[in-house]
Amino acid sequence: MPRRRPLDLAPGLPTERLDAPVVEVPADARAALADVVGDALTSDDAALVDAARDWWPLSAVWATQGRVARRPAVVVTPADTDQVAGVLRVASTHGIPVTPAAGRSGVGGGAVPVCGGIVVDLTRLDAGPEIDETSLRVTVGPGVFGDVLESRLRSRGYTLGHWPQSIDISTVGGWLACRGAGQFSTRYGKIEDMVAGLEVVLASGETLRTGGAPRSAVGPDLDQVFVGSEGALGVITEATLRVHAAPASEEREAWTLPTFEAGLETCRRILRRGATPAVLRLYDEHETRQTYDVDGCVLLALDEGDPALVLATMAVAAEETREIEGSQPADVGLVEQWMGHRNDVSALGRAIEADVVVDTVEVAGTWSDLPAVYAQVTEAVRAVEGTVAVSAHCSHSYIDGGCLYFTLAGMVGDDPAAKDAYYAAAFNGAVEAARVAGAAISHHHGVGINRAPFVRDALGPVAFDTLAGIKNALDPRGILNPGALGLPSPFLPDGWTWE
């Protein structure tokens, strides 16, 4: 069984790092919740501590100091949609904040109960997959873990094609809530491309269904209102996703390019031709040396599916790469090396044990903007005192652009305040530099509480106020996930941040 929870805490009952106002759950509300979920309600210390954090790397640093982000007052684990609806009715009646959670694999604090209140653990909603083999669709609960879903699909001859690094510790609901991506997204798309319909419980306890048809012109696509909403607009209790036949063949190639910019141009040209290899990963010089011990910039390509399509796709990739001056074939074993370690998250624990403050920042931009995004983000992080490394790879490619995945690391000693200050300066500097250079401030990790201060500027004030208006219409008492998406909350002072 893979490890489903974040890194271990220092011994003893932890203290809380966040300073947002705390909302308790009074006795009459607890009794009402118990009427809904029975004994699937707890305020046991271990359960509250477990629900107090996710895989946000900074909170892993706090764990070594005996701190968590914020404990809820209670955790409820509903068994079905009706119980989720009942919990939200109680919370709305009593004005108690609710934080939906499941695998808690997010890396930005998005599943942290910032104001205490109720955590709704959705891992019992793990029904499915129910497969429509004619239409290539699967209906599944939000609490199903990724490795479990893929195993069940493969046993029937299908695949979702969604392979996040966190697949062993993340759930379908988390993918949808954070608008996640898998490592094979160039072939299969991101999760928003896979969703065909949702069941969602609103803050009022009302339940709605979205989607259904393969395409529709019946107003805006309501699926996309809730995909990426991070639990702030409703709680997803069921999803229908598009699946594919399990791949019949696979091909792999590897090359080196003389510069990162030349590698980006190679990726652009491959996608421009209409080739969509499942994996097209380009590493800058630093990550190439560190990971593969070769010079230049490594480009890995892997495709899977129908043999004829795979061969054609890889032929285009090879042809376009050969056209780039200075390109060279590389050992195809580098692809196997990546495949063997692609879901390993143990490096985070080793870095933190060595007193390194580390995180990743994944942003998305057009091919026109990506060279400047790369240059400006790396420059911004290097300028922060204490930085020991900043590097990047292009992890996902599309016809109009791609995702640059930056890794930053700093060493500032063992003082907790200094670590927090370095993290804020480096992470915020990277996000702001990416935004100014024209990139989206997140490609697949969502917003969480670490990116929340940037959302208004990233969307623009009119668009942000429009989103806030949708939030107010769907959740007038503001009970759903306070702090999510940087939206105003009755439970938080204006301008509140984790810092």
N, C-alpha and C positions, 0 to 999 in steps of 0.2 A: 504494500500500500504506500503510495507516495506521501510525503509530508504535506499536509493540507493547510498548515497554519504557519504564521510568521516565526522569525527567529526567537529563541528562548530569551526569557527575561532574566535579569540579575535576581538573586534570591531575595525573598521578602515580598510583602505586599507593596506594589508599586505606587508611586505618586503620579499625579497628572500634570502633563506639560501645558495643555491649552488653558487659556484664561477666559474663555467665553462664559457667559452666564449659564448656570446649571438649572435644568428643569427636572424636578422630581416627579414621581408618579404617586399621587395620593392613594390612600387606602381604598376609597370608593372606585377609583379607576382601576386599581389592581383587581378588585373583586369583579368588575365588569370584564376585564381581560380574561380572567380565569373562567368566567362563564362562556367565553368564546372558545378558548384553546384548551381548557381543562388544565391538566398538570404540565402542559408544554409551555410553562412560564417559570422563569427562575430569576432570582436575584442573588444566586450563589456567587461568591467572590471570584472563583475560577472562571465561571461563565462570563461575568462582567469584564474581567481583565482580558479574556480571549476576544470579546467583542469590542475592545477599546482601541484596536489598531488593525492595520492591514500591512501590506508589504512595502509601504513607502520607505525607501532607504533611510531617510532621516529618522523615522520612528524606530528603525532597527538600531540606530546609534543611541536613541533614547533608551531602548531596551537594555543596553549594556550599562546604563546609568541608573537602572531601576525605575524607569519612568514609562508611562504609556501616554497616548494622546488624550483620551477622555473616556471614562467608563460611562455606560448607560445606567439608568436606574433599574431597568428590567430587560430581559431578553425573552421574546416569544418565538416559538417555532411552529407556525401554523401548518396544518396538514393539507389544506386545499384552498381553492380560491375563495370559498365562502368564509373560511376563517380569516383569511387576509382582509376581506371586506369588513368583517366584524371588528377586527383590530383597528382598522382605520376609522370606522365609525366611532369607536370609543375614544380614540386619540383626538378626532375632530371635535367631539362633544366636550372633551375636557381641555382642549388646547394644549396637547402634549406633542412635542416633536417626535417624528418617526424616522429612523434611518434603515432603509432596506439593505440587506447584506446577504451574502452567500459564501463564496469561496474566499472573499477578502484578498484576492490576489492583486488588487490595484496598487499602483505605486505612487499615488498622489494624495492619499488620505481621504478619498471619496467615500469610503465606507465607515469612516470614523464618526461616531455620534457626538458631533461638536458641542451640542448643548445638552448632552445626557438623554433623558427621556427613554424612548422605547427603541430597541433594535429588533427588527423583524428578520429573523434568520429564515431564509427561503430554501434551505437545503433539503427539506422534506418534500418539496414540490419537485420530485424527481421522476415523474412518470415519463414513459416513452423509451425509445422512439416508436411512434406509430407511423408506419411508412406507407405512402401512396406510391406504389411501384410504377403505376402508369404515368402519373404526373411528376414523378421524381420530387416528392416532398416528404418532409418528416415533421411531425408534431411532437413537441417535447416540453417538459417542465423547465422552469428557469433554474432549478437547483441541481440539474444534472451536470456533473463534472465533465470536462472536455475529453479526457482519456476514456471515460466510461462511454460517452456518446459515440466516439469514433470506433471503439471496440465493438459496440453493438451494431453500428452501421456496417462495419467491415464483415461481420459475421453473416450479414445478409447480402453482401456484394456491393456495398455503396460506400461513399465517403462524402463528408461535408466539405472537405478541402480547407478547413479552417485550422491552422496549426500555429497558434501563438506559442511563444516560448513558455508561457505559463499554463500550457494545456493540462498538465497534471493537477493544477491547483486552482484553476478558474472554472467558472460555470457559464452555461448558456446565458443566464440572466445578466451576468457581469459583462459578457461580450457585448450584449445589446445595450446595456445601460451606458457603457463607456465608448460605444461605437468602435469596437476593437478590430484589429487586423491580425491575420495569421501570416506566417512566413511564406506561404504559397499564394499570396493575394494577387500577384500579377496574372495568374491563371484563373483563380476562382473568385477574386474580388474580396472586399472587406465585408464585415458582417452586415452592413446596411444593404449590400448588394444581394445577400442571401435570404433576407427576411421576406416572407410572403404574407404574413399576417400575425397579429398579436392579440392576446387577451390582456387587458390592463384594468386594474382596480384604481379608481380615482380616490382622492383624499376624502370625498364624501362617503365612500363605501360603495358607490355605484360601479358597475362593471361594464366595459365596452369591448367590442371586437373591431379590429381594423383589418384592412386588406382582404385577401381571398382570391381575387382574380389575378391572372398572370400580368395583366396591364389594365389600367383603369383611367377613365377621364371623368370621374365623378368627384370633382373638387380636388383639393390638395391631398397629397398622400399622407394620411394620418399615421401610418407606420413610422414615418420619419420624424413625427412630432415627439415620439417616445424613445426612438433609438438615439442614444447619446444624451438623454435627459438626466442621467445619473440619479434616478429616483426622485427627482425634484418635481416631476409633473404627474407621476403615477407609478404604480408598482406592477411590473410585468409578471403575469402568473402563468402564461403559456405562450409558446412561439411556434409558428409554422415556418420552416426553412426549406430552401431549395437544396437538393442533394444531387450527386453525380454517381454514375457507375464507377466502381472502384477501378483505378487505372490499370490498363492491360500492359503497358510498357513504360520504360523510363530511360532517359538518356542524360548524360552528364558531360560537361566540358569546363575547362578552367583556362584563364589567360592572365598575363600581367600587362598592365598599361603603364606608360611612362609617368603620368601624373593623374591626380584625382579628377582634374577637369577633363582630361582626355577620356577617362573612364565614364564620366557623366555623359559626354558626347556619344560614346559607344552605346550606352543604354538608350539614349534618346533615339538613335538611329535604328536600333533593333525594334523598339516599340513603334516607331514611325512606319516601319514596313508592315505592321500588323502582327508581328510575332509576339506572343505573350508567354514566354517560358515561366513555369510556376515559380522558379527562384531565379533572380538576377541580382546578385549581391556584389557590391563594389566596396572595397576597403581602401582607406587612405594609407599613406606610407607608414604611419605610426602603427596602425592596427595590423597592417600586412606583416611588418617585422615582428610585432609582438605575438601575433596569433599563428602565423605560417612560416616565420623565419626565412622569408625571401625578400628580395628588393622589388621596388616598384609598387604598383597598386593591383592587388589581386581582384579579378572578376570571376565569380562563380556562376554557372548556369546549370539548371536542372529543369527538365520538363517531364511530365507524365500524362498518360491518357491514351487515346487511340494511336496506334503505331504510326499511321500515315501522317497525322497531325504533329506528332512529336518530332518525327524526322524532319518535316518541313520547317518547324519552328527552330530547331537546333541548327539547321542548315543556314537559315537567315542570320541567326546569332553569330555563327562562325564567319560567315561572309562579311558581315558588317564590322566585326572585330578585326579581321585581317586588313580592312581598309584604313584603319587608324595607324598612323605612323608610329613606330616604336612598339607596337603590340607584339606579344610573344606567347606561344602556347605554354601552358603550365601543367604541372602534374595533376591529372584528374583526381588523384587521391586526395587533393585538398578539399574536394567536395565531400568525400567520405569523412574527412576529418571534421568538417563543419557539421555534417549530419550526426556524427557521433556525440557531439557536445552541445547541440543547438538548444536543448531544453535544460541545460545544467545551470542552476541559479546559485550554486555553492560559492562562487567567487565573491558574492556580496558579503557573506559571512566572514570569509577570510580577510577581505579588505577592512571590514569594520574591526575585526580582532587586531589588525595591525594599526589601528588608530587613523585609518584613512577615511575621509568623508567622500562618499562617492554617490553618483546618480547618473541617470541617462536622461536625455532630452530629445524626443523625437518630434520633428517638425516636417511639414510638407510644403513644397513650393513647385512652381512651374520650372521647366527646363531653362527658361530664360533667366530665372532668378536664382537657381540653386548654386551656381558658382559664387555669387555674392553672399548668399546665406552661409555657405560653408566658411568663407573667409571672415565674415563679420562675427559669426558666433565664436569661432575658435579664437579670434583676436580678443573678443570681450572676456572670455573665460581666462585666457592667459594673463590678462591684465589684473585679475583678482589676486591679491597677495595670498600666498599659500598654495596656489595651484601647482601641482606636480605633473599633471598630464591632462590633455584634452585631445580627443580624436573623434573620428566619425566614419561611418559607412553608409552607403545608400542601400537601404534594406528592402524597399518596395518601389517598383517602377510602373508607371502608367503612360498612356499615350501623351499626356500633356505635362507630366512632371513626376516627381517621386518624393520619397521620404528620406531625409537625412537623420541618422540616428547617432547623436553625439554622446560620448562618455566623458564625464568630468571627474577629476579626483584631486583632492587637496589634503594637505597635512598642516595642522595648526596647533599641535599639541593635544593634551587631554582635557583641557578646560571645556566644559559643556557649552558655556556661552560663546566661546570662540568658535566651536564647531558649528553651532547654529548660525552665527554671523557669517562664517565662510559659506555655508550652504546657501543662505539667502542671497549673498552677493553673487555667487557663481551661477546658481540656478536662475535667479531672476535676471542676471545679466545676459545669460544665454537666451532666455525666452524673449526678452525685450529686443535683443539684437536680431533675432529671427523675425520678429514682428516688423521691425523697422525695415528689414531687408525684403519684406513682401511675403513671408511665409505664414502659413497657418501655425498657430502656436502648439498644436497637438495633432499628430497623425492618427494615433490609436490608443494612447493611454488616457484619453479624456482630460478633464479639467482637475478634478479633486479640489483640495483646498490649497495646494501649492501654486496652481495656475490661476486660481479664482480672481486675484487682483488684476489680471491682464485681460479678462474677458470683455469688459466694456470697450476698451481701446481696440481689441482685436476685431470685434464685431462692428464697432461704430456706435455712437450714442443712440441713433434712431433705431437701429436693429436691436441693440441691447434692450431699449425700453419696450420694443415690441415683444421680445422674449419675456420680459418681466410682466407685461400685460397678459400673456398667455398663462404664465405661472399664477397670476392673481385670479384669472378666470377659472382655472382648474383646481386651484388650491387656495381659496380665499383666506383661510386662517394660517397659511404658511407652515403647515405642520410637516411637510415632506422634505426631509434632508436639508435642514438649514445650513447655509454656507455653500451648497452645491451651485456650480456655474457662476459663482460670484453674485447671485441674485439677492436683492434686498430681503431681509427676514425680520419678522417681528420679534424673534428671539435673540437677534444679534445687533450690537450697535453699528451704526453706519461706518463703513470702512474697516470693519474688523478683518484682521488677517491672523494667521497662525503665529507670526513673528512677535 
